[in-house]
Amino acid sequence: QVQLVESGGGLVQAGGSLRLSCAASGSITRNHAMGWYRQAPGKQRELVAVITSGGSTNSADSVKGRFTISRDNAKNTVYLQMNNLKPEDTAVYYCKLTCKLTDWVSRDYWGQGTQVTVSS
């Protein structure tokens, strides 16, 4: 069993900062990736940023230069530092863990989501 516990969402004014945390526990494969996705009302869930167990990162163009993803391997925790927040960043943010079971099979786990609201 794998559990993901998210924290750090909230209400912030435009230009402000928030840091999201996602702690993973349970049977996590050595080869995995952790990331953040978000879903705004009426829109599809989209990738925000992802970091692999090897430390490689990728992020959406809309957040480059503002958001930074990082991880603490000892704590199986991934962080999303969000700076210069904009109203369009308002969404429910979800943590996702992808465990690579074989070369062809992966399993995804999702957190419960945390609301981020940016006021103008």
C-alpha positions as CSV (number, residue, x, y, z in Angstrom):
1,Q,0.0,0.0,0.0
2,V,1.1,3.5,-0.8
3,Q,-0.1,6.7,0.9
4,L,0.4,10.2,-0.2
5,V,-0.2,13.0,2.3
6,E,-0.2,16.6,0.9
7,S,0.0,19.8,2.8
8,G,0.7,23.5,2.2
9,G,-2.2,24.8,0.2
10,G,-4.1,28.0,1.1
11,L,-5.1,31.5,0.1
12,V,-2.5,34.0,-1.1
13,Q,-2.4,37.3,-2.9
14,A,-1.0,37.6,-6.3
15,G,2.7,37.8,-6.2
16,G,2.9,35.8,-3.0
17,S,4.4,32.4,-2.4
18,L,3.4,29.0,-1.1
19,R,5.1,25.7,-0.6
20,L,3.4,22.4,-1.1
21,S,4.6,19.2,0.5
22,C,3.8,15.6,-0.3
23,A,5.0,12.8,1.9
24,A,4.9,9.2,0.5
25,S,4.9,6.1,2.6
26,G,4.5,2.4,1.9
27,S,5.9,0.1,-0.8
28,I,7.7,2.6,-3.1
29,T,9.8,1.2,-6.0
30,R,13.3,2.3,-6.3
31,N,12.6,3.6,-9.8
32,H,9.8,6.1,-9.5
33,A,8.8,9.7,-10.1
34,M,6.8,12.1,-8.0
35,G,5.1,15.1,-9.3
36,W,2.4,17.8,-9.0
37,Y,-0.6,18.2,-11.2
38,R,-3.4,20.7,-10.9
39,Q,-7.0,21.0,-11.9
40,A,-8.9,24.3,-12.2
41,P,-12.7,24.4,-12.3
42,G,-13.9,23.3,-15.7
43,K,-10.5,22.4,-16.9
44,Q,-8.5,19.2,-17.4
45,R,-5.9,18.1,-14.9
46,E,-2.5,19.2,-16.1
47,L,1.1,18.5,-15.2
48,V,2.8,21.2,-13.1
49,A,6.2,19.6,-12.4
50,V,7.7,16.2,-11.9
51,I,11.0,14.9,-10.4
52,T,12.3,11.4,-10.9
53,S,14.1,9.2,-8.3
54,G,17.3,10.1,-10.2
55,G,16.7,13.8,-9.7
56,S,15.6,14.8,-13.2
57,T,12.9,17.4,-13.4
58,N,10.4,18.7,-15.8
59,S,7.8,21.5,-15.5
60,A,5.1,23.2,-17.5
61,D,6.1,26.2,-19.5
62,S,3.5,28.3,-17.6
63,V,5.3,27.8,-14.3
64,K,9.0,27.8,-15.4
65,G,10.9,30.4,-13.5
66,R,8.3,30.6,-10.8
67,F,7.8,27.1,-9.4
68,T,10.5,24.8,-8.3
69,I,10.1,21.1,-7.5
70,S,12.5,19.3,-5.2
71,R,12.7,16.2,-3.0
72,D,14.0,14.9,0.2
73,N,14.8,11.2,-0.5
74,A,15.4,10.4,3.2
75,K,11.8,11.5,3.9
76,N,10.2,10.3,0.6
77,T,8.9,13.8,0.3
78,V,8.5,16.1,-2.6
79,Y,8.1,19.8,-2.4
80,L,6.7,22.5,-4.8
81,Q,7.9,26.0,-4.1
82,M,5.6,28.4,-5.8
83,N,6.7,32.0,-6.1
84,N,5.1,35.0,-7.9
85,L,1.8,33.3,-7.8
86,K,-0.9,34.4,-10.3
87,P,-4.7,34.2,-10.2
88,E,-4.5,31.7,-13.0
89,D,-2.5,29.3,-10.7
90,T,-5.7,28.8,-8.7
91,A,-6.6,25.1,-8.7
92,V,-6.6,22.0,-6.7
93,Y,-3.1,20.6,-6.7
94,Y,-2.6,16.9,-6.6
95,C,0.5,14.9,-5.8
96,K,1.2,11.9,-8.0
97,L,3.6,9.0,-7.5
98,T,4.5,6.8,-10.4
99,C,6.2,3.5,-9.5
100,K,7.9,1.7,-12.3
101,L,7.2,-2.0,-11.7
102,T,8.8,-3.4,-14.9
103,D,10.1,-1.9,-18.1
104,W,6.5,-1.8,-19.4
105,V,4.3,-1.5,-16.3
106,S,3.9,1.5,-14.0
107,R,1.4,2.1,-11.2
108,D,0.1,5.6,-10.3
109,Y,-0.9,6.8,-6.9
110,W,-2.7,10.1,-6.2
111,G,-2.9,12.3,-3.2
112,Q,-6.2,13.8,-2.0
113,G,-5.5,17.2,-3.4
114,T,-4.9,20.6,-1.8
115,Q,-6.6,23.8,-2.8
116,V,-4.5,26.8,-3.8
117,T,-6.3,30.1,-4.3
118,V,-4.6,33.2,-5.6
119,S,-6.5,36.4,-5.2
120,S,-5.9,39.4,-7.5
